[in-house]
Amino acid sequence: MSRIARIRELGQQVWLDNLSRELLASGQLARWINEDGVAGVTSNPAIFYNAISKDAGYQADLARLKQTEPDAERRFELLVLPDVVAACQMLRPLYDASKGEMGYVSFEVSPRLSHDAAGTLAAARRLWAEIGQPNAMIKIPATAAGVQAFEDAIADGINVNVTLMFSPKHVEDVFSAYQRGLQRRMDARLPVDHIRSVASVFISRVDTLVDKSLPADAAALQGKIAIAAAKDAYAVWQDRFHGTGFAALRAKGAHPQTPLWASTGTKNPAYRDVLYVEELIGAETVNTVPDATLAAFADHGEARSSLGEGLTEARKQLAALQAAGLDLNVLGEQLQQEGLKLFDEAFDKLLVLVA
């Protein structure tokens, strides 16, 4: 068994944080699925910019679309949605065999809608219908408007990947919105058993900001807070979705929202290159891993059930962060705004590329 495949044995799914025609056509994605147990795929504007700018397989279709579709954003969608559908179809046997537990592919609504709840919901409905695959997920950011749109999308029966979560407040807001959306469906006597959602908590960027913000006398917290916050979020998730508050929905077939660890490539070269994979392995979770980190783990990563370890110490570290004058909720808002800006910039570059 490969090192990556061992992670699934411990109850965690690994999703590839990449998608392109070359990945599909070369058989590389199929190999990761079949040999290493990769169980899903995520995408974003930066990923598609990289794919379209480097993969010659897009050029003929792009040239044709330039003649037939005047809107650049729609041209982008028409160019890449076939890849999303193809990836869904490649993962469909896993989705079917796991009864919907695994095998998802995520596609993001336009970053330009991040503060527009109605626009986000309309885009989610349109993309969900256009992709037309039960193992698709529509990515929606955890802004105030995005959380409202997310709740409405769940009430509509749409699978959603909530992205750009950085703080305990984001975790609470998203978990609560998921439960409200399911409750609305149940109250309307609509089925809830087919709906899946992941809550994408970003990891490495938290340490990047915290490490440079810590006072000198709290330097021992460097490289600790992102993992500590994830452990705390996992404990909060267990209490909410495996407790009595979710019991009525569970009795109707509803599934807990799944914690997903995003941005798990190590940015600080002083840290182990597979740090955010090795230390965040736990049952009923997902880790989205970029190619380089996936290759590094395949080479020298060690899989163990690490996520449930050291919760008391993790909470002490979070308390020490607060005592040092740093509020993770405040930092999380800064990180979300920075993340939105990066997504906007990537999307703008993408639209120039397909213009």
C-alpha positions in Angstrom: 0.0 0.0 0.0 1.3 3.5 -0.9 2.0 6.0 1.9 -0.9 8.1 0.6 -3.3 5.2 0.5 -2.6 4.6 4.2 -4.3 7.9 5.1 -7.6 6.5 3.8 -7.2 3.5 6.1 -7.3 6.0 9.0 -10.6 7.4 7.8 -9.3 10.6 6.0 -9.8 11.3 2.3 -7.0 13.0 0.3 -8.3 15.2 -2.5 -6.0 16.6 -5.2 -5.8 20.4 -5.2 -5.4 20.6 -9.0 -7.3 19.9 -12.2 -6.3 20.2 -15.9 -6.9 18.4 -19.2 -3.3 17.1 -19.1 -4.0 15.5 -15.7 -7.1 13.8 -17.1 -5.6 12.9 -20.5 -2.2 11.6 -19.3 -3.8 9.1 -16.8 -2.0 10.8 -13.9 -5.2 11.5 -12.1 -6.5 8.0 -12.7 -3.3 6.6 -11.3 -3.6 8.7 -8.1 -7.2 7.5 -7.7 -6.5 3.9 -8.4 -3.0 3.4 -6.8 -2.9 6.0 -4.0 -6.5 6.3 -3.0 -7.0 9.9 -3.9 -10.7 10.5 -3.4 -11.6 13.9 -4.8 -10.4 17.0 -6.7 -10.7 20.7 -6.0 -10.1 23.6 -8.4 -10.0 27.4 -8.2 -9.2 30.3 -10.6 -5.4 30.1 -9.9 -5.4 26.4 -10.7 -7.2 27.0 -14.0 -5.0 29.9 -14.9 -2.0 27.7 -14.5 -3.7 24.9 -16.5 -4.8 27.0 -19.4 -1.6 29.0 -19.7 0.6 25.8 -19.8 -1.6 23.1 -21.4 -1.8 23.2 -25.2 -4.9 21.0 -25.0 -7.1 24.1 -24.3 -6.0 26.2 -27.3 -8.2 24.8 -30.0 -11.4 25.1 -27.9 -10.4 28.5 -26.7 -9.9 29.7 -30.2 -13.4 28.4 -31.1 -15.0 30.0 -28.1 -13.5 33.3 -28.9 -15.5 33.2 -32.1 -18.8 32.1 -30.5 -18.9 33.5 -26.9 -18.4 37.2 -26.4 -18.4 37.2 -22.6 -15.0 36.3 -21.1 -16.3 34.8 -17.9 -18.8 32.6 -19.7 -16.0 31.7 -22.2 -13.9 30.5 -19.2 -16.7 28.4 -17.9 -17.4 26.8 -21.2 -13.7 26.0 -21.6 -13.2 24.3 -18.2 -16.6 22.8 -17.2 -16.0 19.8 -19.5 -12.9 19.1 -17.4 -15.0 19.2 -14.2 -17.6 16.9 -15.7 -14.8 14.5 -16.9 -13.3 14.4 -13.4 -16.7 13.8 -11.9 -17.2 10.9 -14.2 -13.7 9.5 -13.5 -14.5 9.6 -9.7 -18.1 8.4 -10.2 -17.3 4.7 -9.5 -15.8 5.7 -6.1 -18.8 7.9 -5.4 -21.1 5.0 -6.1 -19.1 2.4 -4.2 -18.8 4.6 -1.1 -22.5 5.6 -1.2 -21.7 9.2 -1.6 -18.9 9.4 1.0 -16.1 10.0 -1.5 -15.5 11.0 -5.1 -16.2 14.8 -5.3 -15.0 17.5 -7.7 -15.3 21.2 -6.7 -15.8 24.2 -8.9 -16.0 27.7 -7.6 -18.5 30.5 -8.2 -17.0 33.7 -9.5 -14.9 35.5 -6.9 -16.7 38.7 -8.0 -19.8 37.5 -6.2 -18.1 37.1 -2.8 -20.3 39.8 -1.2 -23.4 39.2 -3.2 -25.6 36.5 -1.6 -28.3 36.5 -4.2 -25.8 36.4 -7.1 -23.8 33.6 -5.4 -27.0 31.5 -5.0 -28.0 32.1 -8.6 -24.5 31.1 -9.8 -24.5 28.0 -7.6 -27.9 26.9 -8.9 -26.8 27.5 -12.5 -23.4 25.8 -12.2 -24.9 22.8 -10.3 -27.5 22.3 -13.1 -24.9 22.8 -15.8 -22.4 20.3 -14.4 -25.2 17.9 -13.8 -23.2 15.4 -11.8 -24.3 14.2 -8.3 -20.6 14.2 -7.1 -20.0 17.8 -8.0 -19.6 20.5 -5.3 -20.0 24.2 -5.8 -17.4 26.3 -3.9 -18.8 29.3 -2.0 -16.6 31.6 0.2 -17.3 31.9 3.9 -18.0 35.7 3.7 -21.2 36.9 5.4 -23.0 36.9 2.0 -21.4 33.6 1.1 -22.6 31.9 4.3 -26.2 33.1 3.6 -26.0 31.8 0.0 -24.5 28.5 1.3 -27.5 28.0 3.7 -29.9 28.7 0.8 -27.9 26.3 -1.5 -28.1 23.5 1.1 -31.8 24.1 1.4 -32.0 23.8 -2.4 -30.3 20.4 -2.2 -26.9 21.5 -3.7 -23.6 20.0 -2.6 -21.3 22.8 -1.4 -17.6 23.3 -0.6 -17.4 26.3 1.7 -14.0 27.9 1.2 -11.8 30.6 2.8 -12.4 29.7 6.4 -9.7 30.8 8.8 -11.1 31.3 12.3 -13.3 29.8 15.0 -16.0 32.3 14.0 -15.9 31.1 10.4 -16.2 27.5 11.7 -19.2 28.3 13.9 -20.9 30.3 11.2 -20.5 27.6 8.5 -21.5 24.7 10.7 -24.6 26.6 11.9 -25.6 27.6 8.3 -25.3 24.0 7.2 -27.5 22.7 9.9 -30.1 25.5 9.3 -30.1 24.7 5.5 -30.8 21.0 6.3 -33.5 21.9 8.8 -35.3 24.0 6.2 -35.3 21.1 3.8 -36.5 18.7 6.5 -39.3 21.2 7.5 -40.3 21.4 3.9 -40.5 17.6 3.8 -37.7 17.4 1.2 -35.0 14.7 1.3 -31.7 15.4 3.0 -29.9 12.1 2.6 -28.2 12.9 -0.7 -26.7 16.3 0.3 -22.9 16.6 1.1 -20.8 19.6 2.1 -17.3 20.2 3.2 -16.0 23.1 5.4 -12.6 24.2 4.0 -10.5 25.4 6.9 -7.3 27.0 5.6 -4.1 26.0 7.4 -0.7 27.2 6.3 -1.7 30.9 5.8 -2.7 31.0 9.5 0.8 30.1 10.6 2.3 32.5 8.0 0.4 35.5 9.5 0.6 34.4 13.2 4.4 33.6 13.0 5.2 37.2 11.9 2.7 38.8 14.3 3.8 37.0 17.5 5.7 39.1 20.1 9.2 37.9 20.9 8.2 36.3 24.3 5.6 34.1 22.5 8.0 32.8 19.8 7.4 29.2 21.1 4.0 29.4 19.4 5.5 29.7 15.9 4.3 26.9 13.6 1.8 25.7 16.2 -1.4 27.7 15.9 -2.8 26.5 12.6 -2.7 22.9 13.7 -4.0 23.8 17.2 -6.9 25.6 15.6 -7.7 22.7 13.4 -7.7 20.3 16.3 -10.0 22.6 18.2 -12.3 22.9 15.1 -12.4 19.1 14.8 -13.5 18.8 18.5 -16.2 21.4 17.9 -17.3 19.5 14.8 -17.5 16.2 16.8 -19.6 17.9 19.5 -22.0 19.4 17.0 -22.5 16.7 14.4 -22.1 13.6 16.7 -24.1 15.1 19.5 -27.8 15.4 20.3 -28.2 18.7 18.4 -27.8 16.9 15.0 -29.7 13.7 16.0 -33.1 14.6 14.5 -31.5 15.4 11.1 -29.3 12.3 11.3 -32.5 10.2 11.9 -33.8 11.6 8.5 -30.6 10.5 6.8 -28.7 13.8 6.9 -24.9 13.6 6.8 -22.5 15.7 9.0 -20.7 18.4 7.2 -17.1 17.2 6.6 -14.1 19.2 7.9 -11.6 19.8 5.1 -8.1 21.1 5.6 -7.1 23.4 2.8 -3.9 25.3 2.0 -1.8 22.4 3.4 1.3 22.9 1.4 4.0 24.1 3.7 5.0 27.7 3.0 7.8 28.1 5.6 10.9 26.1 4.4 11.9 25.7 8.0 8.9 23.4 8.6 8.6 19.8 7.5 7.2 19.7 3.9 4.4 17.3 4.9 3.7 18.9 8.3 0.1 19.8 7.5 -0.7 16.4 6.2 1.0 14.3 8.9 -0.5 16.3 11.8 -4.1 16.6 10.6 -5.1 13.0 9.9 -8.4 12.1 11.4 -11.6 10.1 10.7 -14.3 11.8 8.7 -12.1 14.6 7.4 -10.6 15.6 4.1 -7.2 17.1 3.2 -6.8 18.9 -0.1 -3.2 18.5 -1.2 -1.3 20.2 -4.0 0.8 18.0 -6.4 4.2 18.8 -4.7 3.0 18.0 -1.2 1.3 14.8 -2.5 4.6 13.7 -4.1 6.5 14.6 -0.9 4.1 12.5 1.2 4.3 9.6 -1.2 8.1 9.7 -0.8 8.5 10.2 3.0 5.2 10.9 4.7 4.1 9.0 7.8 0.4 8.3 8.4 -1.0 8.1 11.9 -4.2 9.2 13.6 -2.9 12.6 14.6 -5.8 14.9 14.6 -7.3 13.7 17.9 -4.0 13.9 19.7 -3.1 16.7 22.1 -6.4 18.7 22.2 -5.7 20.0 25.7 -2.2 21.2 24.6 -3.7 22.7 21.5 -6.3 24.7 23.5 -3.5 25.9 25.8 -1.7 27.2 22.8 -4.8 29.0 21.5 -5.2 30.5 25.0 -1.5 31.6 24.9 -2.1 33.3 21.6 -5.0 35.3 23.1 -2.8 36.2 26.1 -0.1 37.4 23.7 -2.7 39.9 22.3 -3.6 38.1 19.1 -7.2 37.3 18.4 -7.6 34.4 15.9 -11.1 35.7 14.8 -9.6 39.1 14.0 -6.6 37.5 12.2 -9.1 35.3 10.3 -10.9 38.3 8.9 -7.6 39.7 7.7 -6.7 36.4 6.1 -10.1 36.0 4.4 -9.8 39.5 2.9 -6.3 38.7 1.7 -7.6 35.4 0.3 -10.5 37.1 -1.5 -8.0 39.6 -3.0 -5.8 36.8 -4.3 -8.8 35.0 -5.8 -9.9 38.2 -7.4 -6.5 38.8 -8.9 -6.2 35.2 -10.2 -9.7 35.5 -11.7 -8.8 38.8 -13.4 -5.7 37.2 -14.9 -7.7 34.2 -16.0 -10.2 36.4 -17.8 -7.4 38.3 -19.6 -5.9 34.9 -20.6 -9.1 33.8 -22.2 -10.0 37.2 -23.7 
